[in-house]
Each structure stands twice: as C-alpha cells, then as structure tokens.
Amino acid sequence: MTDAEDLPIRPATAGDEARLVDLFASVYGRSIDVSHWRWKLAHPQATVPNVWLVMSGERPVFQYAGIPTTLRIDGAAVTGMVSVDTMTAPDFRRRGLLTRVATQVYAQWGDAGMAFVMGLPNEKWGSRTSAVGLRPLFPFRWLARPLRPEALLAHRLSIPWLRRLSFVSALWSWATSLPGRPDASVQVRPVDRAGVEFDDLWERCKDDARFGVVRDRRWVQWRFLDCPSRRYEVRLALRGTEPVGYCAYHVHEAGGRRSAFLAELACARGDMGARDALLADLIRQLPGVELLWTQAAPGTHTYRWLRRRAFFVGHEFSVQMAPFSPHLPIDDMARPEHWELSGAAFDVI
C-alpha cells in the first residue's frame, strides 16, 4: 500500500473533470456530470487555485474544493472560500488525507489573500475540523412545511387511499394561512435572466445584516439560473415597478413523490408584505408537492419568520469557519442574529 505521505498534491487542471465526476459517484452514491462540476468549481474569477487533488498515479483519490464567495462584512466586501464536495476514494480513507491537504491548502489560500474558509462539515470529519483550524459558529437547520399532510400520512402508514382525502390539505391550508390581509400591491413574476433589478434589490437590502453573501445579479444568475443540473425557478416580487424581493426554488420527484426546496428568499428585513407574498405565490406554484423544505440558522430573523409560517424543525448542521484574516470579527460572526444566510451559500439545497 502506498504511503499517503508520498502521494502528490496538486491543483485540478483541465482534463481532470471526468475522473472527478467518477470519484464523486463512488463517494456520494449519486451522479453529477462534467457540466455540473465546471459550473460549480471552475471559476474564472478565482485568484488562487480553488480545487486541490491527491493523485495516485493518474487517478485522483481525494478532492478538496472551495467556491470563491464574496461576503459583506461590516460594510466591506471580503472574499473567501466556501468548502464543498470534499471526497476521498473509499480505498484511501483513514489515511490522513483531509488533514494533510486542508492544512496545506489553507496556508496557500491565506497567503493568497483569501479571508476565510467556511462550510458545513458532516459528521465524517469528526475531530479533524478543529485539527485543520475550523471552529463552529452556529447551527444551521433544515425546516419543512407540509403542503399535503394526507399524502405524508398515507406514506407513513402505508395506506394509499388516504392520499385521496384532499379536504385535509384544504383544512391545513386554512389553518396555516398567512396572518393579516395579503399585500395586494406586491406582484410576483418569473424571471429567466437576472437583470439590474437584482442589483437594485441588493443595494436596498445589504445593510439589513452585518454579515452575509453578496446577493447581486451576478450571484442570482450563476447560483440559480446558470445551474445545469437543477432547474431552479426564480420569482421576483415587485411593488409597482420597484423590486422588493425574490425567491429561488426547485422541485424534486422520486418514487412518485414530489418535494420542493426553497434555496433562497431575499427581501428587505422589515418588508413582511413582500416576504409573505413570495411565500404565498410559491405555494401556489407547487400543486401536488407534499413538503416544502428550506434551511435557516436559529436565532435569525428568517428562522423566526419561517417557524411562524408553519415550518417544522429538522436535521441540524454546524456552520464552521477557519479565519485567515486577523481583521475578521470572528466572535461577532458566531452570533447568528448578525447574519443573513441561506442554504444556497453552501450548495446543499
């Protein structure tokens, strides 16, 4: 068996994509294609190599990758890496590759001017998170709102005829209807190209939180509308001609069951009319969908709003960060109420 210390580490280069797609399938048990890998990780604006490999001969047996991401931190734009798709070939696990590679890569990213690396390490990382310098900031949770409770009950109890009790959905919809009268001045429409209205909206919302991803039109276009592997729908809310919010979501169907995933909903923090209008419009777009999933950090404005809108709590992750810049207010960044952060930042929804 080759000693892991003897395996070379190098940046990914053009031509590696097909083998990395194969590695992804062997690690995660599901498939992506080369176009997805390139969309997610081949960033022309990256100022430093963002994907690093361990090679055994011509075979990549480990990948450590980051998406270059701009955060707004106390009014300043700061660029770092969001860690994604860490993967080790099954026959090369438990050989210290993660610690070895992350230690080397973090040093290079820091020297190149990256301010941080952050991500959602899974339980397989174990104690290696602290070994490479990651520290927990705050929890990040899945939340789900039932849309067809009779279908969920039919599946849980294995009683198919319960799915026909559509009056249960009607009662649930009435019981969880949004409070107050809807804001009739807000209209919602689909978009297939992110224009200047998303820059205008970002300018209006950017001071609502001390920390968060810069969500301008470049972000919306790349993260949702250019994604080759998921069909995201982006819907823009307007009050007259003024953009006041947007949401991005996709629908997944498996085994005859449909679920929807709300990846991001962005509005000015105090504009509850626009926020509720987007949610009500989204639910109308989801006939036949059983569950609407999303993610948020407990303690944030968004999390409290979702809980009041009949979203139930699910599985929890930990947002973790390794700061490279000594100027990051890391203690304040560990307080979720200072953040505006969606699951879209981590590409898990």
Steps between C-alpha positions, in 0.01 A plus 500: 500500500637841402579728796257793497790738569652401164188580295538833316263794555426732209233743376235362269558577133299475180455133417448386860124549491393157374702316765369733772143432390574128539649562845188693601278208404712251696497721811147638505308224325338738251609647171597841373629580154797702378286808434390504865858469625613785275206723594563449870879497523661637182482869595678734257501776765695286749831670584647183653452128417177398672498121433781280630559131436701213638616275220582130493665471162252650253207443734366775731424337835414813699348840423488807719309788340372847578265737321643855496225700671470867588353586838401844620657542844425821687451686174809367321517236227726212610578190291555154638425138420189296572616141546303248291523145367787369710542140389735209556503181291369215716831309484699805617299592810647526851841590366514862614439657158248757623727638772803502274332670206287750695802616701700564183213656306390729783853638522504569126153657500593723792828606336309582180269742685193286563340618825347171615370156418155401622267207451273234646731209590311174538538256785768302312748784559495433876785663691676596179299824483692646793824337382493706180392823673124499447292632790123473542302820458134401541250227404325493165175301469274342247138611532196354325145620443246225415289588196308171463473347848268222380767379254765504772273302729419249226870439445583470871212259570521315165130570437485627139133601504572772755658700217149559362388697807569835340282682752784447751725722288224758477459506878878516551529785250227691680653434844846617390391787276717807525386750766339827404388614161732434206692797362313553174764747383759221464501309175726199433629392160753245370838605361734304276787751501629702795498868410581829668194466724695246708782750547242760606347255747840412644578867555173535689556193720875486557501693828235279664766271647864540596605181321376317193566389144489776240177417317512720192405406144832321443419272795140433392601428142784260589353330803151434363438586137826359361488177702509213246391219732197640684219699348470792737205734463563860600202721578531875548267706720421857395305777665405700194826513304722471807663160568439402863607136519558169325500129570675208330380142525499164325270197504626144542303187419595150611293186539185682393538758778573870449689735731602860449815671627505873571867583454475873566245769580633855511311812607565810703487384861202712595293436187273225629248570224751407230627201697150359555400572141796298371418207728131503405590519131752218538245269662262566209774382260524160671191290423552140605809579709492335842775687686670837459855490639737785580789585734574775751703574811315503834500846653473683169213714375440255215488198730240661728288598200512145360397349831201737517407387150453133600848369420609216729856440619711224347864386490773740614848580365772721641628801305877503551771745400878517491597869494815596309471877539573635849246775436190279495271566801483127562332519842218715358477267200413217739171676581240392239280807552768703321467290183281477193586154369319241288568142406591619151833623636608139560342335192311245710151598389 
